[in-house]
Amino acid sequence: MSTLPPRVVVVHRRSEYDELLDRHGTAGQAAFFLAGRGRDLADVVSRHEAQLAARRAVTAATPPAWRRGAVERADLDRFLFGPEDVVVCVGQDGLVANVAKYVEHQPVVGINPEPGRNPGVLVRHESGQVGALLAAAAQLLPPGAGPGAGGPQRLTMVEAVADDGQRLVALNEVFVGDVSHQTARYVLTVPAGDPAGTTGPPGRGRAPTAERQASSGVLVGTGTGATGWCGSLRRERRDPPPPPGPASGQLFWFVREAWPSPMTGTAYTDGFLSTGARLELTVESERMLVFGDGIESDAIRLSWGQRLSVGVAGRGLLLL
């Protein structure tokens, strides 16, 4: 067992003000640029300062004996998280989803620097609560200790695994579709139904059903993702599947804009995946892309004939 003290790793995203200074060099030039588009630099600076203040609050609340680290969102795929880390995300809800795929057992805390602007679904706390949150997170270390009774639950994550070994995990949803805005063509295999299984045409208690489809893509989401992209798709359906609980170990899925033709069907366009069930796709396009939580730069690329399986990931996110 490691004897190292815990390390607080603050994850943040470069603010719009940072990006404007990189592009225009000075605050004056940035103000001139924004004014030409009917915007005021003061609002951008205010949001920048709110993020800095929240990050300073995390630093101030960190116990003196603890180690410290920081990483920008763009560098997450190159940052090595350790077993003694407590990860603190300061920013929007999406930042927690970005972090989720890079941590295993580390507790994660979401700090909302702008409570009036961000929904706070995943960045659930304000900076004044950091001290108590770090103390609570320390009780979850070392890794493997896990949350006790009444402690935080592990949020369900979704994983996609290709037949060539490519794999990715996501906290909100996995998207499978064409690399551009063209039609994605594939064979969708819906798992055998069960009491909490797929909705739609007969399938409960029967063997898996396959259907050739042409669509704008398929999304498989978690209960956490029910507040995002999958939530938008669900609101468009006449009789949608119920959203799973964020820590239920279950998923739901949607086919976007399925197109009926002599060769393609629309019988299976949404459903519910109970624990252990997998949705499978066989690619019938030259190029298809699979990415999670909106990060297209970190994706699985598939070609004709390849198979993809999507289901509950073997790990979840420990979010305080």
Disulfide bonds with the S-S distance in Angstrom:
none
